Amino acid sequence: MKYSIITPCGRHDLNRIKELARNLAKQNSHDFEWIIACNQSLELPSVDFPVKIVKFQPNTVGAAKNEAMKIAKGKYLFFIDADDYLESGTINLLNHIVGEYSDDTVYDVNCYQTYEPEKSSQIEMAKESSFNDALPDWGGSKYDKPEDRYFNFDVKNNDIDTHFSLWLQNRYWIYDKEYRYTDLDDQLFSRGKVISKQFIEDHHFHFNEDNSLYPDIQFMLLVTEFSAQLIKLSDYHYIKINHNDPINDPSLSQIPRNDRWQLWANAGCRALLKLNDQTLMNVFSKTVINNINTYFYKNLVTKDQSIGNNEVRTLLEIQKFLQLIDPRTYSNLKRINQKVLNAIKSGNFSSARHLMKVVIGLRNANQLVVNRGRGITKDTYFTLFKHVPVNPHVILFESFLGRNYSDSPKYIYRYLQKHYGSKYKYVWIADAEHFDHIKSKLKSQPNTKVVRRFGFQYMYYLATSKYFVFNMRQPKWFVKRPGMRFIETWHGTPLKHLVFDMDNVASASHLYKQTFYYQSRQWDHLVTANQYSYNIFHRAFMYPKDKMLKSGYPRNDILNSPRRDQIAKHIKQKLGIPLNKKVILYAPTWRDDQFYGPGQYKFKLHLNLAELKKHLSDQYVLILRTHYFIANHIDTSQFGDFVFNESDYDDIAELYLISDILITDYSSVFFDYAILKRPILYYVYDYDDYADVLRGFYLNMKKDLPGPLLKTSKSVLNAIENIDEVKSKYHDRYVQFNHRFNTWDDGHASARVAHALLKS
Ligand code: C2G
């Protein structure tokens, strides 16, 4: 048997390892056994190669790999982690190379890291399909099966031509020692490496069993020292799936641990004690010093308290490390950095800490120069304003990241303004683009101030206000100081899957879930509009039930107002809409896959407005209202006084009030609109794409919605022309829908949330 594939499998890997089993089964060569070191009970799909499961003690990855090595029968050991996999031709390619070189050769399958598993399988498919087209010119005819590709390959008989062709096509590269010593990063992990079992046994290499985070370092450094060369397969890949949910499914490197640095340095010391090759020792020392310089200072110094036990333990490890290495390895560092290391080395930790603070200060100052002062306002938040006492009489509001004066924060503000008046100062955040507009809207409001998002005043109020009412997330770097109270109103009953319910986060950063988690821990309360949202937020935000407010939506109070007809008439007049015309509101959402750049989404109008105008303009006008993420302005001037483009209108609730029919798609607007009991049409021209590819839904759109799903512009027109039929057809479903989603909204949600805010 040629290989023993060795896979340590922990508690978090039990599902992913099934994928790996399927992946190994897909390999076109099965000349291997699979040894899984796992202390859990494990269920695997059936496969046609031998699988052995071993238990191990202590419960560390190092012990898992050692135990697996003990029973391995393969000539070569191939290390694959449980949450990763191989491109399907990989073992086939290895078969042609592994064993052709001396036993002290390490073969390394090039690692491809990704946060999107489906993308990597696309790459794989593309590769498979290009197999036949991209056949080498080394004299073969077209082969049917990928494995035939290497039919003529025969290094043993010194088939130079073939060997050369392979070389040319980057199937693999040979690195000698000198080269390897220049770049150690990849060589400190065993994943993706194929190593002769005899070679490992001859030298008694084993993994570090008592270091739970860094068991590979010592093993791999020794392998590097004693091996003659490393052959890197650059054509096929070891696919490493990076975890995008570090909260529920952290990889070893994502588990938050404050002894991480201690363990790192400890692994480094152990390895150094075993190494003999001075050059390798120096290169490795440089890597460690580099890490200390880059990450460690920050971790240690940003803590406000004095050095705790953990830090001392870490410093002691680093001290040991520094005592083992040649000081010349860090002689190229700036003097002050050298001083830090020397202070640690001589055990003078408080002086080291003080010097580190100076280094960080210098780095920040340097950053300011590099950024030409752009970061300066944010710096004032940390260096100055965060030290000003919290003001118990200031309430800060933000709606849609400062884009408008609207949504629940607006109605909570109005309530507070009316009932508490000058007891508080009310500060609204407006982004640069909408600042003048929001300021003019609020100019006659007493005790109210508008600040520009990210400006100095914003930093001041963000650092010193006692109360916060936001409908989206606060900045990542916001520090919630003792005594502050934060109410998150959120901005809609969810239809599309949210945060932890999303499989991948293609349209957001891979740390989205983690960031969201930490941000939402700063919220004292989260507003919910109905039991359905309450249940979803608990799961999708992992938000504690007892902190949610079962209040209903403040933004919907206006829809239940006894004065709503009067208000509507006033708004209609303000917008210049003839009072004798009925209003259709078209309010679609945004699409994750249609954008210009980060946060800049585009919208293409599919609704045939010319046709609607032709048939409906006697009786109706249409209000177009794009989502706040949409950056492009849609020119509707050709439709004259039939279309009102109110995409910039502050408060969509006021547009609900004046409209007689709503057309929407996957936007949460229909949950609120249903309160008015007026007809809703769903124009979902891209339903299949949106539902299957972009996002999943919480509701069954075909069964649960209080209106028809319409895929063509023509059917929308038809539904409007027969709106009474639509109304009667959906009457029962409408009643059920409102019963399910809108019973908490009784017109007094703002009062409930305002009281919860002020209760300290
Ligand atoms: N909105 C609007 N105009 C639109 C669409 C939305 O003013 N054309 C406002 C509504 O208040 C709506 C809110 O923005 O409720 C959220 O919009 P969605 O289309 O539902 O999309 P999204 O911003 O992704 O939020 O739990 C709710 C979700 O987070 C959805």
Residues whose N, C-alpha, C, O or C-beta is under 5 A from the ligand:
A	BS01	C2G	H491 G492 T493 P494 A587 P588 T589 R625 T626 H627 I652 Y666 S667 S668 V669
